[in-house]
């Protein structure tokens, strides 16, 4: 919940030049989809309309991102009734498929490969 608040507070506290710089940075780092999803989730949780500079835009939310479910994930994560999405569903929602990425499926494939490599390295590393 703190992260959603931080996203909302950060976006509402920026002026137009800061929004433009933030959008350019997100695009350059291939995080437009992640930023769009974070903004859309914060909007849903807090009932806001957050400003995003072009080319960023709030992502359309998937079915798993209902407000009641998001609040349950934040405040009662151990409950067996929490509708946790699968990791691949979250990853798909984070992919924007903008023109620089070569499409949403290509971006998803790249990010899924990174996730698999990260998981393999985590499992191979000695506990410490």
TAMONOR-V512231 format. One line per field, one symbol per residue. ss: DSSP state (A for helix, B for strand, O for the rest). phi: phi as a letter, one per 40 degrees, with the letter a starting at -180 (. if undefined). burial: + if it has 24 or more other C-alpha atoms within 12 Angstrom, else -. A space follows every 50 residues. Layout:
BEGIN
ss = ???
phi = ???
burial = ???
END
This chain:
BEGIN
ss = OAAAAAAAAAAAOOOAAAAAAAAAAAAAOOOAAAAAAAAAAAAAAAOOOO OOOOOOOOOOOOOOOOAAAAAAAAAOOOOOOOOOOOAAAAAAAAOOOOAA AOOAAAAAAAAAAAAAAAAAAAAAOOOO
phi = .ccccccccccccccccccccccccccccfbcccccccccccdcccgbbc cbccccacccccdcccdcccccccbaccccccccccdcccdcccccgcdc cghcccccccccccccccccccccccca
burial = ---++-++--+-------+--++--++--++++++++++++++++----+ +++-+++++++--+++--+++------------+-----+++++++++-- ---+--++--+-----------------
END
